[in-house]
Amino acid sequence: MLNISNNTISDQVNLSTFKSGERVFKKAHHKLFKKFLLFFLLIVIITMFLPWTQNVTSTGNVTTLKPNQRPQTIQSQIPGRIEEWFIKEGDFVKKGDTILRISEIKSNYFDTKLAERTANQIDSKSLSEKSYGNKINALKRQIFAIRNEQSLKSQQAKNKLQQAYLKVKSDSIDLETIIIKKDIAKIQYDRTYTLQQEGLKAVKHVEEKKAKLQEFSAKVISQRNKLLTSENNIINAKLTISSIKASYIDKLSKAQSTLHSAESGAYETAIQVSKLETSLANYNKRNSLLYITAPQDGYINKAIKSGIGETFKEGEQLINIMPAVYDLAVEMFIRPIDLPLIHVNEKVRVQFDGWPAIIFSGWPNMSTGTYEAKIIAIENFISNNGKYRVLITPNNVSQPWPEAIRVGSGAKTIALLENVPIWYELWRQINSFPPNFYQPKTKETKSKKKK
């Protein structure tokens, strides 16, 4: 038995005649085991060539597709004090329903007739603005009358100046005429005087000529005086024009100054009216903010501020509300190394917490309890947890997501990638290689069309 000798016992004794020998040597256990190994090896080889879907798994939470469908808190735009509640937690409210009533805590708004008094101030200021308008119209009419009067006075003074110029011209012509007549009288006097010396004329004729000469000399002096008087009239007419212009400039300046003061007062009153109207609108709006209403149809989840008489600041959270109508989605978080493998419209399998599922990540068709989805959005910036946020929505109408799912519950997702043999996937996993980098067919066809 120990193979110490070269002699064998089988040549001397027939072991098959014994019961134990018969049981051992007559049954071919090794043949069955060889067949089992061959069959098992064949199955393994066949399995190695079966298709395997590469995937990227992640965890996430149930959310809503649109931001306005997600749970939200209701805040107050003004600080206040809680006076009365009209709902309780779990109630369904419609858009515009009153949730609670608050009161003012700022002393500037304690007056219950603040809006009414402001409206009275606006009426008074409006009347003052109207009075300023009437005064402005009266001053404009006054300025128009002053300018019209100035025009008439100036025209009258110009006419007088023109008359003075004509008078000077007429007097100067008369003066020239008288001077000529005087010269003629002088010539006649000298001639008569010469003839009288020669005895041809009497002394009487000389005296007549002398008197006539003196008469014309006096007329020359008188006409010169008239001419000077006419020239003085021209100067007086010019002075009159200047005085009229200065006088009416002063009148117009005073009237225009009063007009500008009235317009300035009207503008200031209009500004005050506008400020009061703004204040009145703010007071009315503030009064409407004393009632907190539901922004949309939904369910009251939680009253964050609950006590009667409790005060709060503006923008502080008061109530948590969940919209009644929402489209479910799941936000899953992908590692940066797997992000290039994820594309929009790519199919994803989802398992929700609380729903039993049997998952074969590589064979999605054999997985049960999972639901089909597709990627609709990929975040461009990394989240606080060091991963990229991806949003997915239901994709299979015939297999809708469970109706009992609530926003905020957990979910596990499997993003399906390229189909490869199992042996390749094992080889990749052993060598810690990433999944195959690939592009969806839709993108490939689009890029070919662009080229």
Summary of the structure (lengths in Angstrom):
residues: 451
radius of gyration: 60.3
end to end distance: 81.3
largest distance: 228.6
contacts: 1202
relative contact order: 0.17
helix: 52%
strand: 20%
